[in-house]
Amino acid sequence: MWGCGALLGARTRSRLWREVLVAWGRRWSAAAPYSASAEPSRVRALVYGHHGDPAKVVELKDLELAAVGGSDVHVRMLAAPINPSDINMIQGNYGLLPKLPAVGGNEGVGQVVAVGSSVTGVKPGDWVIPANASLGTWRTEAVFSEEALIGVPSDIPLQSAATLSVNPCTAYRMLMDFEQLQPGDSVIQNASNSGVGQAVIQIAAALGLRTVNVVRDRPDIQKLTDRLKNLGAEHVLTEEELRKHEMKNFFKDMPQPRLALNCVGGKSSTELLRHLAPGGTMVTYGGMAKQPVIASVSQLIFKDLKLRGFWLSQWKKDHSPAQFKELILTLCSLISRGQLTAPACSEVPLQDYQRALEASMQPFVSSKQILTMC
C-alpha cells in the first residue's frame, strides 16, 4: 500500500503513472484504434448481491466484458476511491440505490481502450471519469455508454482525477450556490478533514475566503491541524474548543461566517448555527453523527438563519450534462494551477479490497482508500 506521504511524492508517482499509462495506451491503441474486439473478455469486479455490512457482502468476482456497440466506450479502470456514499449504498442507506447485484463504486478514473463507431467525444488513450453515480467503478475494466463518461486531462495527478467527481464538486457548489460570498468573507465547517472538507479549504482559499475548520479531537490533533493549514485553512478548532465561552471573542478579529457547511449533525451542527452571522445559511450535506439537526426558535426568528440541504446527485438532475462538465473542467483548472490537490489517501490493490473497506469505516481516519487496478 502506498500512503500519500510515502517515499515517492504524489507528483513523482503521478508522472511515473502517466509514463506507464501512455505506453500502455499506445499498445492498446495500436491493437484497436477505434473499435474493440468482439471476443468476450473477463474482468474482475467488487460485487454485492444484497445490502449489509460491506466487509461481509462485497465479493471479488469475475464478470464477462460486454461487446462494444456503436456508442460505447471500452474503459480500463485505473483507480477508484471508497467514499462514504459507496459504503451507504452497500448498506442500503442512501438516497440512490442501484439494482442488485451491483458493482460498487461511484467515482474513479479510467483510460479509454477502444470506442464504438459513432463515438466522437473521446478516443483511445483519453482519461475519463463517471458522469453520474452508480456506474460501478470498482472493477478492472468495463464497457460504458459515451454519455456516461466525461473526459478529463491526462496530465493531472492520478489521485486527483480519481477523486474529482464527488467531493470537490460538492465543495465547489456549496461555496457558490447558497451565499454570495466575496473575498474576505468567512466560512465555517465541521468534518473539515473529510474529502469534502479538504476540498472546501482549498477552493475557499483560491476564492479568497477565510475558513474556520472544526474537527474532532484526537491524539494526533497537531499533525492534523498542520496538514489542514498547509492546505490553506486559516483556523482549525476542535469541537470542544468551539463550545468554549472564549469563542465569543473569536470573531472580533474576523467576520462572522455567512455560510456554514454541516456534515455531522447533532450538537456539532448546533454549534455551527450558534456562530453564524445573522441571515446566514447552514447547508447540510451529510449526517455522520446520525443525529438530527437542532435549531433553536430564537436562531430562526431573531437571527433569520436559513437551513438548506445539498445532494450532488440532485444538483445533476437539475442541471444539464454540459453544466456538470463545465464544473469538472473548472476544478481541473484549479488542479492544474496547484490550487486543488487530492485528499490524503492510501492506494490499495483491488485484491486487497477487504483491508481497504475496513480501513474506510474506521473512526478518525484521515486517509481516503483508493483501489488501484493495475
C-alpha positions as CSV (number, residue, x, y, z in Angstrom):
1,M,0.0,0.0,0.0
2,W,1.3,3.4,-0.9
3,G,0.5,6.2,1.5
4,C,0.4,9.7,0.1
5,G,3.4,10.5,2.2
6,A,5.4,7.5,1.0
7,L,9.0,7.7,-0.3
8,L,7.8,8.8,-3.7
9,G,6.0,12.1,-3.7
10,A,2.5,12.4,-5.2
11,R,3.8,14.3,-8.2
12,T,6.6,11.8,-8.9
13,R,4.2,8.9,-8.7
14,S,1.8,10.7,-10.9
15,R,4.5,11.2,-13.5
16,L,5.5,7.6,-13.4
17,W,1.9,6.5,-13.7
18,R,1.5,8.7,-16.8
19,E,4.6,7.2,-18.4
20,V,3.3,3.7,-17.8
21,L,-0.2,4.5,-18.9
22,V,0.9,6.4,-22.1
23,A,3.0,3.3,-23.1
24,W,0.1,1.0,-22.2
25,G,-2.4,3.3,-24.1
26,R,-0.2,3.2,-27.3
27,R,0.0,-0.6,-27.1
28,W,-3.8,-0.8,-26.9
29,S,-4.4,1.9,-29.5
30,A,-2.1,0.1,-32.0
31,A,-4.1,-3.0,-31.5
32,A,-7.5,-1.4,-31.7
33,P,-7.5,2.2,-32.8
34,Y,-11.2,2.8,-32.7
35,S,-13.1,-0.4,-32.2
36,A,-12.9,-3.2,-29.7
37,S,-12.6,-6.9,-30.4
38,A,-15.9,-8.8,-30.2
39,E,-14.2,-11.6,-28.4
40,P,-15.5,-11.9,-24.8
41,S,-13.2,-10.9,-22.0
42,R,-13.2,-11.4,-18.3
43,V,-12.9,-8.6,-15.8
44,R,-12.5,-8.6,-12.0
45,A,-15.1,-6.6,-10.1
46,L,-16.2,-6.0,-6.5
47,V,-19.9,-7.1,-6.5
48,Y,-22.6,-7.2,-3.8
49,G,-25.8,-9.1,-4.2
50,H,-27.7,-7.8,-1.2
51,H,-27.4,-4.9,1.2
52,G,-25.5,-5.2,4.5
53,D,-22.1,-4.9,6.1
54,P,-19.6,-4.1,3.2
55,A,-17.0,-6.4,4.7
56,K,-19.5,-9.3,4.5
57,V,-21.5,-8.7,1.3
58,V,-18.9,-7.4,-1.1
59,E,-17.1,-10.1,-3.1
60,L,-14.3,-10.1,-5.8
61,K,-15.8,-11.8,-8.8
62,D,-15.1,-12.4,-12.5
63,L,-17.5,-10.8,-14.9
64,E,-17.8,-11.0,-18.6
65,L,-16.9,-7.9,-20.6
66,A,-19.7,-6.8,-22.9
67,A,-19.1,-6.2,-26.6
68,V,-18.6,-2.6,-27.7
69,G,-21.5,-1.1,-29.5
70,G,-21.5,1.9,-31.8
71,S,-22.0,4.4,-29.0
72,D,-20.0,2.5,-26.4
73,V,-16.6,3.1,-24.8
74,H,-14.3,0.3,-23.5
75,V,-12.5,1.6,-20.4
76,R,-9.8,0.1,-18.3
77,M,-10.2,1.5,-14.8
78,L,-7.0,2.9,-13.2
79,A,-8.1,3.9,-9.7
80,A,-11.3,4.3,-7.7
81,P,-11.8,5.6,-4.2
82,I,-14.0,4.3,-1.4
83,N,-16.3,7.1,-0.4
84,P,-18.9,7.3,2.5
85,S,-21.7,7.3,-0.1
86,D,-20.3,4.0,-1.5
87,I,-20.5,2.4,2.0
88,N,-24.0,3.8,2.5
89,M,-25.2,2.4,-0.9
90,I,-23.9,-1.1,0.0
91,Q,-25.6,-0.8,3.4
92,G,-28.8,0.2,1.7
93,N,-28.9,3.6,3.5
94,Y,-28.6,6.1,0.6
95,G,-31.0,8.1,-1.5
96,L,-29.9,6.4,-4.7
97,L,-29.6,2.6,-4.8
98,P,-28.6,0.6,-7.9
99,K,-30.3,-2.6,-8.9
100,L,-28.8,-5.7,-7.4
101,P,-26.4,-7.4,-7.9
102,A,-24.3,-4.3,-8.4
103,V,-20.7,-3.4,-8.8
104,G,-19.6,-1.0,-6.1
105,G,-18.0,2.4,-6.6
106,N,-19.4,5.8,-7.8
107,E,-16.2,7.5,-8.6
108,G,-12.8,6.8,-10.3
109,V,-10.8,7.4,-13.4
110,G,-10.1,5.1,-16.3
111,Q,-8.3,5.1,-19.6
112,V,-10.1,4.6,-22.9
113,V,-9.1,1.3,-24.7
114,A,-11.4,1.5,-27.6
115,V,-14.6,3.2,-28.9
116,G,-17.6,2.4,-31.0
117,S,-18.0,3.7,-34.5
118,S,-20.3,6.6,-33.5
119,V,-18.3,7.9,-30.5
120,T,-16.8,11.3,-31.1
121,G,-16.2,12.8,-27.6
122,V,-13.3,10.5,-26.5
123,K,-10.6,8.4,-28.2
124,P,-8.2,5.6,-27.1
125,G,-5.7,6.8,-24.5
126,D,-8.0,9.5,-23.1
127,W,-8.8,9.6,-19.3
128,V,-12.5,9.5,-18.4
129,I,-14.5,9.8,-15.1
130,P,-18.2,8.9,-14.4
131,A,-20.8,11.5,-15.4
132,N,-23.2,10.0,-12.8
133,A,-23.4,7.9,-9.7
134,S,-23.9,4.1,-9.7
135,L,-21.6,3.4,-12.6
136,G,-19.7,0.7,-10.7
137,T,-16.1,1.8,-10.8
138,W,-14.6,-0.9,-8.6
139,R,-13.6,-3.2,-11.5
140,T,-10.6,-3.6,-13.8
141,E,-12.5,-2.7,-16.9
142,A,-15.9,-2.1,-18.4
143,V,-17.9,-1.0,-21.4
144,F,-19.9,2.1,-20.8
145,S,-22.0,4.4,-23.0
146,E,-20.3,7.5,-24.1
147,E,-22.9,9.7,-22.3
148,A,-22.0,8.0,-19.0
149,L,-18.4,9.4,-19.2
150,I,-16.6,12.8,-19.1
151,G,-13.2,13.2,-20.5
152,V,-10.6,14.8,-18.2
153,P,-7.0,16.0,-18.9
154,S,-4.5,13.1,-18.5
155,D,-1.8,15.4,-17.2
156,I,-3.4,16.0,-13.8
157,P,-2.3,13.6,-10.9
158,L,-4.0,10.2,-11.0
159,Q,-5.3,10.6,-7.4
160,S,-6.8,14.0,-8.2
161,A,-8.6,12.5,-11.3
162,A,-9.9,9.5,-9.3
163,T,-11.4,11.7,-6.6
164,L,-12.7,14.6,-8.8
165,S,-16.3,13.9,-9.5
166,V,-17.8,13.8,-6.0
167,N,-16.2,15.7,-3.1
168,P,-14.6,18.7,-5.0
169,C,-17.9,19.1,-6.9
170,T,-19.9,19.1,-3.7
171,A,-17.5,21.6,-2.1
172,Y,-17.5,24.0,-5.1
173,R,-21.3,24.1,-5.5
174,M,-21.9,24.7,-1.8
175,L,-19.4,27.6,-1.7
176,M,-21.0,29.1,-4.8
177,D,-24.8,28.4,-4.7
178,F,-26.1,29.5,-1.3
179,E,-24.5,32.8,-0.3
180,Q,-23.0,35.5,-2.5
181,L,-19.6,35.4,-0.8
182,Q,-16.9,37.9,-1.5
183,P,-13.1,37.7,-0.9
184,G,-12.5,38.3,2.8
185,D,-15.8,36.6,3.9
186,S,-15.6,33.6,6.2
187,V,-17.0,30.1,6.1
188,I,-17.3,27.6,9.0
189,Q,-17.5,23.9,8.5
190,N,-17.3,20.7,10.5
191,A,-15.8,17.3,9.4
192,S,-13.0,19.5,8.0
193,N,-10.6,16.7,7.5
194,S,-13.1,14.8,5.2
195,G,-12.7,14.7,1.5
196,V,-15.3,17.5,1.0
197,G,-13.7,19.4,3.9
198,Q,-10.3,19.4,2.4
199,A,-11.7,20.5,-0.9
200,V,-13.6,23.3,0.8
201,I,-10.4,24.6,2.4
202,Q,-8.5,24.7,-0.9
203,I,-11.3,26.1,-3.1
204,A,-12.2,28.7,-0.5
205,A,-8.5,29.8,-0.3
206,A,-8.5,30.1,-4.1
207,L,-11.6,32.3,-3.9
208,G,-10.0,34.5,-1.2
209,L,-12.4,33.2,1.5
210,R,-11.4,32.7,5.1
211,T,-12.2,29.3,6.8
212,V,-12.9,28.2,10.3
213,N,-12.5,24.4,10.3
214,V,-13.9,22.2,13.0
215,V,-12.6,18.6,13.7
216,R,-13.0,16.0,16.4
217,D,-10.2,15.9,19.0
218,R,-7.7,13.1,18.6
219,P,-4.3,12.1,19.8
220,D,-2.6,13.5,16.7
221,I,-4.6,16.7,16.6
222,Q,-1.5,18.9,16.0
223,K,-0.5,16.8,13.0
224,L,-3.9,17.1,11.5
225,T,-4.0,20.9,12.2
226,D,-0.7,21.4,10.5
227,R,-1.9,19.4,7.4
228,L,-5.1,21.4,7.1
229,K,-3.3,24.7,7.5
230,N,-0.9,23.6,4.8
231,L,-3.9,23.2,2.5
232,G,-5.0,26.8,3.3
233,A,-7.1,26.6,6.4
234,E,-6.9,29.8,8.4
235,H,-8.2,28.3,11.7
236,V,-8.6,24.7,12.9
237,L,-10.6,24.1,16.1
238,T,-11.8,21.0,17.9
239,E,-15.5,20.5,18.7
240,E,-14.7,21.1,22.3
241,E,-12.9,24.4,21.6
242,L,-15.8,25.6,19.6
243,R,-18.1,25.2,22.6
244,K,-15.9,27.2,24.9
245,H,-17.0,30.6,26.3
246,E,-13.9,32.3,24.9
247,M,-15.3,31.8,21.4
248,K,-17.4,34.9,21.9
249,N,-14.2,36.9,21.3
250,F,-13.0,34.8,18.4
251,F,-14.9,36.7,15.7
252,K,-13.7,40.1,16.8
253,D,-10.7,39.6,14.5
254,M,-12.6,38.2,11.5
255,P,-16.1,38.5,10.2
256,Q,-18.8,36.1,11.4
257,P,-19.4,33.3,8.9
258,R,-22.3,33.8,6.5
259,L,-22.1,30.2,5.4
260,A,-21.8,27.0,7.5
261,L,-21.3,23.6,6.0
262,N,-22.5,20.7,8.1
263,C,-21.6,17.0,7.5
264,V,-22.2,15.8,11.1
265,G,-25.5,16.9,12.6
266,G,-26.3,16.8,16.3
267,K,-24.5,19.1,18.7
268,S,-21.9,19.9,16.1
269,S,-24.4,21.4,13.8
270,T,-26.0,23.3,16.6
271,E,-22.6,24.9,17.4
272,L,-22.1,25.9,13.8
273,L,-25.5,27.7,13.8
274,R,-24.6,29.5,17.1
275,H,-21.6,31.2,15.3
276,L,-23.4,32.1,12.0
277,A,-23.9,35.7,11.2
278,P,-27.5,37.0,11.2
279,G,-29.2,36.0,7.9
280,G,-26.5,33.3,7.3
281,T,-27.1,29.8,5.8
282,M,-26.2,26.4,7.1
283,V,-26.0,23.8,4.3
284,T,-26.2,20.1,5.4
285,Y,-24.7,17.5,3.1
286,G,-24.1,14.6,5.5
287,G,-25.0,13.2,8.8
288,M,-22.0,11.4,10.3
289,A,-23.3,11.6,13.9
290,K,-26.7,10.1,12.8
291,Q,-28.4,12.7,14.9
292,P,-30.9,15.4,13.8
293,V,-30.0,19.0,13.2
294,I,-31.5,21.0,16.0
295,A,-32.0,24.8,15.6
296,S,-33.5,27.0,18.4
297,V,-36.5,29.1,17.7
298,S,-34.6,32.2,18.6
299,Q,-31.9,31.5,16.0
300,L,-34.6,31.2,13.3
301,I,-36.6,34.2,14.4
302,F,-34.1,36.7,15.7
303,K,-31.1,35.8,13.5
304,D,-33.2,34.7,10.5
305,L,-30.9,31.8,9.9
306,K,-31.6,29.6,6.9
307,L,-31.3,25.8,6.9
308,R,-30.6,24.1,3.5
309,G,-29.5,20.8,2.1
310,F,-27.3,19.8,-0.7
311,W,-27.0,16.5,-2.6
312,L,-24.8,16.4,-5.7
313,S,-27.0,13.8,-7.4
314,Q,-30.0,16.1,-7.2
315,W,-27.9,19.0,-8.5
316,K,-27.0,16.9,-11.5
317,K,-30.7,16.2,-12.1
318,D,-31.4,19.9,-12.0
319,H,-28.6,20.8,-14.4
320,S,-27.5,19.7,-17.9
321,P,-24.6,17.4,-18.6
322,A,-22.8,20.3,-20.2
323,Q,-23.1,22.3,-16.9
324,F,-21.6,19.4,-15.0
325,K,-18.8,19.1,-17.5
326,E,-18.1,22.8,-17.1
327,L,-17.9,22.3,-13.3
328,I,-15.4,19.4,-13.8
329,L,-13.2,21.5,-16.1
330,T,-13.3,24.4,-13.7
331,L,-12.0,22.1,-11.0
332,C,-9.4,20.7,-13.4
333,S,-8.1,24.2,-13.9
334,L,-7.7,24.6,-10.1
335,I,-5.8,21.3,-10.1
336,S,-3.5,22.3,-12.9
337,R,-2.7,25.6,-11.1
338,G,-1.8,23.7,-7.9
339,Q,-4.8,25.2,-6.0
340,L,-6.6,21.9,-5.5
341,T,-5.0,18.6,-4.6
342,A,-6.4,15.1,-3.8
343,P,-7.2,14.4,-0.2
344,A,-4.8,12.4,1.9
345,C,-5.0,8.9,0.6
346,S,-3.7,5.3,0.6
347,E,-3.6,3.3,-2.5
348,V,-4.7,-0.4,-2.1
349,P,-4.6,-3.1,-4.8
350,L,-8.1,-4.3,-5.8
351,Q,-7.4,-7.8,-4.5
352,D,-6.9,-6.3,-1.0
353,Y,-10.3,-4.7,-1.0
354,Q,-11.2,-6.2,2.4
355,R,-8.5,-4.2,4.0
356,A,-9.5,-1.1,2.2
357,L,-13.2,-1.4,3.2
358,E,-12.3,-2.0,6.8
359,A,-10.0,1.0,6.9
360,S,-12.5,3.3,5.3
361,M,-15.0,2.6,8.1
362,Q,-12.6,3.2,11.0
363,P,-13.1,6.4,13.1
364,F,-10.5,9.2,12.9
365,V,-9.2,8.0,9.6
366,S,-8.0,11.0,7.5
367,S,-6.7,8.9,4.6
368,K,-9.0,8.0,1.8
369,Q,-8.7,4.5,0.5
370,I,-8.1,4.3,-3.3
371,L,-8.4,1.0,-5.1
372,T,-5.8,0.6,-7.8
373,M,-6.4,-1.7,-10.8
374,C,-3.0,-2.1,-12.4
